[in-house]
Amino acid sequence: MTELRFDNRVAVITGAGRGLGAAYARLLASRGAKIVVNDPGVSMGGDGGDAGPAQQVVDEIIAAGGTAIANTDSVATPEGGAAIVEAALKEYGSVDILIHNAGIVRRGPLKELSYEDFESVLDVHLRGGFHVVRAAFPRMCDARYGRIILTGSINGLYGNRDVVNYSVAKAGLIGLSNVAAIEGEEFNIKSNIILPGAVTRMAEGLDTSKFPPMDPELVAPAVAWMAHESCTLSGEMLVSIAGRMARAYAAETRGVHRPEWTIEDVAAEIEAICDTHAPLRFPPVPTGHLDHLRYSFEMASKN
């Protein structure tokens, strides 16, 4: 198979100073992409700042013969998100690939989590995703080309203890990606979600001693493929964990129709309502929203 390359493509990668983001940056650069390595170098809780991590990845890329610049703006504000994208435009003249990987962790149970810790995590993960997508999307539309990869999590699908802020943020990014995929379709912009599993500093405090190999480099090829011009998916989610790759998606049961409902009817029909035999799936692109409505309305008209 012909090597998939990124020559003359410009990739902006947030949170690329360490872990997964650094792995993405190194892989794309090794295949010819010009990289904006964004990372303000904050602690895992979002405090402080250090230009060193982003610059170190840039130095590694350049030493290997690639092209990259460092950026330390924060995705947590609209101004920061705009500045990150502007760095790519100023240095390279375009932004073809946007990978939002930046993240922080502030743990706490639902009954105790502070509003500050809730908002801080949403600022980086969810609002941060919007800030960089909002800045890059019009440029991609003008160029009639773009690849957007947002970082979700199985926590956003299934939830988890002590990370309600993180779970809410990751669930919200699915909606952002789907809208970017729908509105970007006519402009050759594809937007997808990566649901990664890797042992990075975000796993600090967890017992990973019995985990199989989960290096960030195992995830990077999935992200790189979604960033490539040959990517065929949009509005989708790929899982990559410990060497396993899979597709995650939303589905509905066939459902039950009645012209009128009582509370007792719901109780009587709940097993049929929840029956997962032969589920339905309405892909976001091109017309998932309308397909959902159409199916529901047709069921009503038949009955």
Sequence and secondary structure as in RCSB ss.txt:
>XXXX:A:sequence
MTELRFDNRVAVITGAGRGLGAAYARLLASRGAKIVVNDPGVSMGGDGGDAGPAQQVVDEIIAAGGTAIANTDSV
ATPEGGAAIVEAALKEYGSVDILIHNAGIVRRGPLKELSYEDFESVLDVHLRGGFHVVRAAFPRMCDARYGRIIL
TGSINGLYGNRDVVNYSVAKAGLIGLSNVAAIEGEEFNIKSNIILPGAVTRMAEGLDTSKFPPMDPELVAPAVAW
MAHESCTLSGEMLVSIAGRMARAYAAETRGVHRPEWTIEDVAAEIEAICDTHAPLRFPPVPTGHLDHLRYSFEMA
SKN
>XXXX:A:secstr
      TT EEEEETTTSHHHHHHHHHHHHTT EEEEE     TTS S  SHHHHHHHHHHHHTT EEEEE   T
TSHHHHHHHHHHHHHHHS   EEEE       B TTT  HHHHHHHHHHHHHHHHHHHHHHHHHHHHHT EEEEE
E  HHHHH  TTBHHHHHHHHHHHHHHHHHHHHHGGGTEEEEEEEEE  SGGGTTS  TT     GGGTHHHHHH
HHSTT    S EEEEETTEEEEE   B      SS  HHHHHHHHHHHT  SS B   TTTTHHHHHHHHHHHHH
HH 
